[in-house]
Amino acid sequence: MSNDSLQAYQKEDETREMDELNKPLLIGTFAMMTTLFIPYWFIWGFGEIELLFLIKLAAGYIMFIILHEILHLVGYLFFGKAKLSEVKLGVLWKQLTPYAHCKIPLRIKAYRISVMLPVVLGILPLLYAFINGDDYWFSIGLFMTIGSLGDFIILWLLRKYPSEVYVQDHVSKIGCIVYTPPS
């Protein structure tokens, strides 16, 4: 749907500046690290951290960050029915934040699915690590889960909206513009 066809809809800004989310993201990071690391450590321990492990972890994490954003795009394309020309992948260099952006409004259900798709990149490595005691996959899963906290915030902001609304992704802030139909 185009922005023009939403003229009669009411706009609600559900975006947040990155600075305003620093505290909740820090609390969420601490909570995730505590609730995931402590049980893993009690079950498996954690081996020595060597330089090669850190290099592999950094390379893997970068690849998974890119995959995270690609999964958002896949959601926009397949669930939101956006065209390739209506999506964008980039980096906000000021915050060193990669992003996937949909230039057109989507139904809220398609947007929610698109936001949540990358969560599997945290869950699956964590499951594998907890079953097999693999420190590398535990670390990837932990970092990817923490990296999805912004996505969880978006879902929290959208929790009160019904299925008939449209959502316009914001290109530089966390969140979106919500279009509710006239009453």
N, C-alpha and C positions, 0 to 999 in steps of 0.2 A: 504494500500500500504506500502511496506517496504522501508526503507532508501536506500537499494541497488538498487532498481528500479528507484530511483531518481538521479542517478549518473550524468546524462546528464543535469539535471536541474540546474539553477543558484540559489545559496543560498543568501538570504537577511536576515540579522539579524534585527528583529523587536522586540527586547527585551529591557527592561529598568531595571536598578537597583532600588531597593526600595528607596534608599537614593535620587536618582535623581527625584523621583516622590513626595517627601514630600511636596514641595511647591504647585504643582498643586492639590494634594489630599487635602491639607489644604484649599486652595481656594474653591475647589469643596464642601468640607464639610461645609464651611461657607455659600456658596451659597445655598446648599440644606437646611440647617437649617433655613436660612432666608426665602427662598421662600415657605417652607412648614410650619414652626412653626408659623410665623406671621399670615397667613390666618386662620390656625387652632385656634390659640389663640383668634383672633377676633370673630370667629364664636362660639366657644365652651368654651373659657377660658381654664384654666388648673388647676385641683384640687391640693390639698395638696400632696406633695410627702412624703409618709410615708415609714418606713423601710420595711414593708411587700410588698409594691408596688415595691420597689427596688429589693428585693429578687426575687419576681416573674418575674420582668423584666430581671434580670441577668440570671435566669434559662431559660426563654423563648428565650432570645437572644442566649445563648449557643446552645440550640436545633435548632434554626433557622440557625445558622452558619453551623452546621453539615448538615442540610437539604440543604443549599445553595451548599455545595460541592457535596453532593449526586446528586443534579440536574445536575451539570456539568457532573458527571459520566454517568448519564442517557442519556444525550446528546451524549457523546462519544460512548456509547454502541448502542443506537438506531439510531441516525442520522449519526454518523460516522462509524457505523458497526464494531466497535472495539470489540474484545473479552474481557472477564472479566480479563484474564491474561495480557491484554495490557493496563489496566488502574490501577491507584494507588490513594489511599486516604492517606493523611498524614498531618504532621504539621512541618513547618520550625520553630524550637524552638527558634532560635536566634532572629527571628522577631515576634514570637508568632503568626504565620500566618498559618492557615489551608489551604490545597490545594487539588485540584483534578488534576491529571495529566494523559494525554494519551501518551503512549510510542511510538505510531506509527503516521505517518503523516496522516492527514485527508484532504478531499476536503475542501476548504475555507468555502463553504456554511454550511457544517455540523459543522465546528468549530465555525462559527459565532453563529449558533443556540445554540450550547452547551455552549458558553460563555454567551449568553443572557437568557437562561432558568431561572436562579435564580432571575432575576429582578422581577418576579411575587411575590416573597416573600417580596418585598418592596411595590409594587403597590397595591396588594390586601388588606393588612392590612391598608394602608393609605386610600383607598377608603372606607373601612368599618368604619374607625375612623372618616372620614369627614362626612359620612352619619349619624353615630350614636353618635358622640361625645365621643368616647372611648379613654381615655388617654393612656391606656396600649397598645392598638393596634396602636395608632398613634406613640408611642415611638418605638415599634417593627418595624413598617413600615419605620420610619425615619432612624433608625439604619441600617436596611437591605438595604435601598436605598443608604445610605452613604457607606455601605460595598460593594456595587456593583460598586463603582467608578473605581476600578482597572479593572473591566470587561469593563466598558465604554471606558477606555483608550485603552484597547486591540482592541476594535472595531474601535476606531479612528485611531490607527496605521494601521489597515487593510483596511481602506476605499478606498484606491487607487488601490487595487488588483482585477483583474478580476476572474471570476468563475473557470477558468481552473488551478489555482494554488493549490498547496498543502501546508498545514501548519503543522509544528511540534511544539507542545506545549513545552514550556520550564519548566523544573522541579523546578527551584529555582528563576527565574526572572519573572517579569510581561512581558508577550508577548510571542513571538514565532519566529521560523525560517520559512521563506516563501520560497517555492520552485517554481520558475517560469519556464515554459517550454522553451527549446531553441528556438530562433527565426528562 
